[in-house]
Amino acid sequence: MPSEIRVLIVEDDESIREALCDFLQSEGYNYFCANDGRQAIDLIATKSFDPTVIVLDLNMPVMSGREFLSERKRLKLAPAANIIMLS
């Protein structure tokens, strides 16, 4: 079951991002980690990764979580993905 779920972690804090990704790896999830919203948009837009769940930090440099959500909607990227927001 975990392998069917594709998780995108969008978190600028390296220690939090690594902890989340380490957990997902240990549980067998298909995941990718992005440092900010811009990197996440680029990843999804190039069809490199189509997430079913996005764990999104709201406060990040380069592109915040709120900006990511607006850009994702504007570009119609990963429309079915469930969003989990962190602050």
N, CA and C atoms as a LAMMPS dump frame, in Angstrom:
ITEM: TIMESTEP
0
ITEM: NUMBER OF ATOMS
261
ITEM: BOX BOUNDS ff ff ff
-5.0000000000000000e+02 5.0000000000000000e+02
-5.0000000000000000e+02 5.0000000000000000e+02
-5.0000000000000000e+02 5.0000000000000000e+02
ITEM: ATOMS id mol type element x y z
1 1 1 N 0.804 -1.209 0
2 1 2 C 0 0 0
3 1 3 C 0.847 1.273 0
4 2 1 N 1.9 1.417 0.836
5 2 2 C 2.679 2.653 0.799
6 2 3 C 3.262 2.957 -0.574
7 3 1 N 3.62 1.941 -1.346
8 3 2 C 4.234 2.197 -2.64
9 3 3 C 3.26 2.829 -3.638
10 4 1 N 1.953 2.712 -3.388
11 4 2 C 0.944 3.325 -4.255
12 4 3 C 0.771 4.809 -3.948
13 5 1 N 1.218 5.239 -2.784
14 5 2 C 1.098 6.629 -2.373
15 5 3 C 2.401 7.349 -2.695
16 6 1 N 2.294 8.44 -3.455
17 6 2 C 3.458 9.234 -3.839
18 6 3 C 3.417 10.55 -3.065
19 7 1 N 4.408 10.731 -2.185
20 7 2 C 4.421 11.869 -1.271
21 7 3 C 5.483 12.874 -1.702
22 8 1 N 5.082 14.131 -1.768
23 8 2 C 6.012 15.221 -2.03
24 8 3 C 6.134 16.048 -0.75
25 9 1 N 7.339 16.11 -0.205
26 9 2 C 7.623 16.935 0.969
27 9 3 C 8.182 18.257 0.463
28 10 1 N 7.551 19.364 0.834
29 10 2 C 8.016 20.695 0.449
30 10 3 C 8.314 21.437 1.743
31 11 1 N 9.593 21.48 2.097
32 11 2 C 10.015 21.997 3.406
33 11 3 C 11.409 22.603 3.278
34 12 1 N 11.571 23.851 3.728
35 12 2 C 12.876 24.501 3.622
36 12 3 C 13.816 24.158 4.778
37 13 1 N 13.283 23.742 5.911
38 13 2 C 14.128 23.387 7.058
39 13 3 C 14.728 22.001 6.82
40 14 1 N 16.034 21.958 6.659
41 14 2 C 16.714 20.718 6.282
42 14 3 C 16.483 19.588 7.285
43 15 1 N 16.52 19.887 8.578
44 15 2 C 16.359 18.816 9.574
45 15 3 C 14.949 18.231 9.552
46 16 1 N 13.949 19.069 9.374
47 16 2 C 12.564 18.585 9.293
48 16 3 C 12.368 17.793 8.007
49 17 1 N 12.87 18.347 6.888
50 17 2 C 12.747 17.672 5.589
51 17 3 C 13.41 16.295 5.626
52 18 1 N 14.612 16.22 6.166
53 18 2 C 15.324 14.944 6.241
54 18 3 C 14.609 13.946 7.146
55 19 1 N 14.083 14.415 8.264
56 19 2 C 13.368 13.512 9.172
57 19 3 C 12.128 12.933 8.496
58 20 1 N 11.363 13.781 7.811
59 20 2 C 10.17 13.307 7.113
60 20 3 C 10.535 12.327 5.996
61 21 1 N 11.556 12.655 5.236
62 21 2 C 11.965 11.781 4.134
63 21 3 C 12.544 10.465 4.642
64 22 1 N 13.301 10.515 5.723
65 22 2 C 13.83 9.28 6.325
66 22 3 C 12.698 8.365 6.769
67 23 1 N 11.664 8.96 7.375
68 23 2 C 10.512 8.163 7.814
69 23 3 C 9.815 7.521 6.622
70 24 1 N 9.551 8.313 5.584
71 24 2 C 8.87 7.783 4.401
72 24 3 C 9.68 6.661 3.759
73 25 1 N 10.985 6.835 3.689
74 25 2 C 11.839 5.798 3.119
75 25 3 C 11.766 4.52 3.947
76 26 1 N 11.824 4.65 5.271
77 26 2 C 11.798 3.465 6.133
78 26 3 C 10.474 2.714 6.049
79 27 1 N 9.409 3.42 5.673
80 27 2 C 8.09 2.802 5.567
81 27 3 C 7.77 2.335 4.152
82 28 1 N 8.68 2.563 3.217
83 28 2 C 8.501 2.066 1.854
84 28 3 C 7.691 2.96 0.934
85 29 1 N 7.544 4.227 1.291
86 29 2 C 6.784 5.139 0.443
87 29 3 C 7.614 5.617 -0.74
88 30 1 N 6.945 5.931 -1.837
89 30 2 C 7.536 6.583 -2.992
90 30 3 C 7.444 8.079 -2.686
91 31 1 N 8.583 8.757 -2.588
92 31 2 C 8.557 10.149 -2.145
93 31 3 C 9.619 10.96 -2.878
94 32 1 N 9.459 12.276 -2.786
95 32 2 C 10.464 13.208 -3.252
96 32 3 C 10.437 14.39 -2.305
97 33 1 N 11.584 15.015 -2.115
98 33 2 C 11.672 16.174 -1.232
99 33 3 C 12.104 17.399 -2.018
100 34 1 N 11.432 18.52 -1.771
101 34 2 C 11.772 19.786 -2.404
102 34 3 C 12.119 20.8 -1.313
103 35 1 N 13.066 21.68 -1.627
104 35 2 C 13.522 22.688 -0.655
105 35 3 C 12.582 23.879 -0.538
106 36 1 N 11.766 24.099 -1.555
107 36 2 C 10.855 25.246 -1.551
108 36 3 C 9.756 25.021 -2.589
109 37 1 N 8.802 25.93 -2.602
110 37 2 C 7.675 25.803 -3.519
111 37 3 C 8.067 25.836 -4.983
112 38 1 N 9.059 26.656 -5.334
113 38 2 C 9.487 26.744 -6.735
114 38 3 C 10.049 25.409 -7.208
115 39 1 N 10.887 24.779 -6.391
116 39 2 C 11.456 23.484 -6.76
117 39 3 C 10.34 22.443 -6.914
118 40 1 N 9.341 22.5 -6.048
119 40 2 C 8.219 21.561 -6.118
120 40 3 C 7.4 21.775 -7.392
121 41 1 N 7.121 23.038 -7.734
122 41 2 C 6.382 23.337 -8.97
123 41 3 C 7.148 22.819 -10.176
124 42 1 N 8.45 23.086 -10.206
125 42 2 C 9.275 22.628 -11.333
126 42 3 C 9.246 21.111 -11.454
127 43 1 N 9.315 20.435 -10.336
128 43 2 C 9.302 18.971 -10.33
129 43 3 C 7.985 18.43 -10.884
130 44 1 N 6.875 18.968 -10.407
131 44 2 C 5.564 18.495 -10.857
132 44 3 C 5.33 18.887 -12.327
133 45 1 N 5.723 20.111 -12.69
134 45 2 C 5.483 20.611 -14.053
135 45 3 C 6.233 19.805 -15.107
136 46 1 N 7.394 19.294 -14.771
137 46 2 C 8.156 18.51 -15.739
138 46 3 C 7.717 17.053 -15.753
139 47 1 N 6.678 16.749 -14.991
140 47 2 C 6.126 15.388 -14.909
141 47 3 C 7.13 14.384 -14.343
142 48 1 N 8.139 14.904 -13.639
143 48 2 C 9.11 14.009 -13.003
144 48 3 C 8.47 13.246 -11.851
145 49 1 N 7.474 13.858 -11.215
146 49 2 C 6.855 13.239 -10.047
147 49 3 C 5.421 13.729 -9.963
148 50 1 N 4.463 12.817 -9.886
149 50 2 C 3.045 13.158 -9.78
150 50 3 C 2.56 12.731 -8.395
151 51 1 N 2.577 13.644 -7.417
152 51 2 C 2.245 13.264 -6.046
153 51 3 C 0.764 13.01 -5.826
154 52 1 N 0.484 12.096 -4.912
155 52 2 C -0.887 11.893 -4.445
156 52 3 C -1.103 12.634 -3.13
157 53 1 N 0.004 12.927 -2.424
158 53 2 C -0.027 13.686 -1.172
159 53 3 C 1.111 14.697 -1.213
160 54 1 N 0.811 15.929 -0.802
161 54 2 C 1.84 16.964 -0.695
162 54 3 C 1.858 17.46 0.744
163 55 1 N 3.008 17.309 1.402
164 55 2 C 3.214 17.851 2.75
165 55 3 C 3.913 19.184 2.543
166 56 1 N 3.237 20.274 2.887
167 56 2 C 3.641 21.614 2.467
168 56 3 C 3.869 22.538 3.651
169 57 1 N 5.094 23.058 3.747
170 57 2 C 5.41 24.102 4.714
171 57 3 C 4.831 25.406 4.178
172 58 1 N 4.2 26.189 5.027
173 58 2 C 3.612 27.446 4.566
174 58 3 C 4.623 28.573 4.488
175 59 1 N 5.622 28.571 5.364
176 59 2 C 6.582 29.677 5.444
177 59 3 C 7.944 29.232 4.925
178 60 1 N 8.225 29.61 3.666
179 60 2 C 9.499 29.263 3.037
180 60 3 C 9.982 30.432 2.2
181 61 1 N 11.312 30.546 2.033
182 61 2 C 11.831 31.544 1.092
183 61 3 C 11.641 31.05 -0.345
184 62 1 N 11.955 31.854 -1.29
185 62 2 C 11.849 31.594 -2.728
186 62 3 C 10.383 31.554 -3.152
187 63 1 N 9.617 30.566 -2.688
188 63 2 C 8.184 30.489 -2.946
189 63 3 C 7.524 29.867 -1.726
190 64 1 N 6.648 30.624 -1.078
191 64 2 C 5.979 30.134 0.13
192 64 3 C 4.952 29.05 -0.215
193 65 1 N 4.439 28.418 0.811
194 65 2 C 3.408 27.409 0.608
195 65 3 C 2.158 27.988 -0.024
196 66 1 N 1.781 29.178 0.393
197 66 2 C 0.597 29.82 -0.187
198 66 3 C 0.826 30.153 -1.668
199 67 1 N 2.015 30.646 -1.985
200 67 2 C 2.338 30.935 -3.385
201 67 3 C 2.362 29.648 -4.2
202 68 1 N 2.889 28.584 -3.614
203 68 2 C 2.893 27.277 -4.28
204 68 3 C 1.472 26.843 -4.613
205 69 1 N 0.561 26.976 -3.642
206 69 2 C -0.832 26.572 -3.87
207 69 3 C -1.466 27.37 -5.009
208 70 1 N -1.213 28.678 -5.045
209 70 2 C -1.76 29.518 -6.121
210 70 3 C -1.19 29.124 -7.475
211 71 1 N 0.121 28.919 -7.534
212 71 2 C 0.769 28.552 -8.799
213 71 3 C 0.329 27.16 -9.252
214 72 1 N 0.212 26.238 -8.32
215 72 2 C -0.254 24.88 -8.63
216 72 3 C -1.65 24.934 -9.252
217 73 1 N -2.514 25.746 -8.655
218 73 2 C -3.877 25.879 -9.17
219 73 3 C -3.879 26.541 -10.546
220 74 1 N -3.089 27.607 -10.713
221 74 2 C -3.02 28.325 -11.983
222 74 3 C -2.535 27.415 -13.113
223 75 1 N -1.554 26.568 -12.805
224 75 2 C -0.981 25.679 -13.808
225 75 3 C -1.704 24.327 -13.914
226 76 1 N -2.683 24.133 -13.032
227 76 2 C -3.449 22.88 -13.006
228 76 3 C -2.535 21.664 -12.823
229 77 1 N -1.655 21.749 -11.818
230 77 2 C -0.711 20.673 -11.527
231 77 3 C -1.193 19.829 -10.358
232 78 1 N -1.101 18.528 -10.486
233 78 2 C -1.464 17.576 -9.423
234 78 3 C -2.782 17.951 -8.757
235 79 1 N -3.853 18.116 -9.555
236 79 2 C -5.12 18.587 -8.987
237 79 3 C -5.752 17.622 -7.985
238 80 1 N -5.453 16.349 -8.069
239 80 2 C -6.071 15.383 -7.158
240 80 3 C -5.256 15.157 -5.89
241 81 1 N -4.099 15.78 -5.789
242 81 2 C -3.235 15.548 -4.628
243 81 3 C -3.872 16.123 -3.365
244 82 1 N -3.779 15.354 -2.283
245 82 2 C -4.205 15.815 -0.974
246 82 3 C -3.08 16.661 -0.389
247 83 1 N -3.435 17.769 0.279
248 83 2 C -2.447 18.689 0.833
249 83 3 C -2.479 18.609 2.355
250 84 1 N -1.292 18.44 2.942
251 84 2 C -1.125 18.522 4.39
252 84 3 C -0.222 19.728 4.641
253 85 1 N -0.72 20.729 5.355
254 85 2 C 0.046 21.946 5.574
255 85 3 C 0.739 21.929 6.927
256 86 1 N 1.993 22.425 6.916
257 86 2 C 2.792 22.561 8.124
258 86 3 C 3.09 24.045 8.319
259 87 1 N 3.277 24.417 9.562
260 87 2 C 3.633 25.807 9.828
261 87 3 C 4.74 25.86 10.85
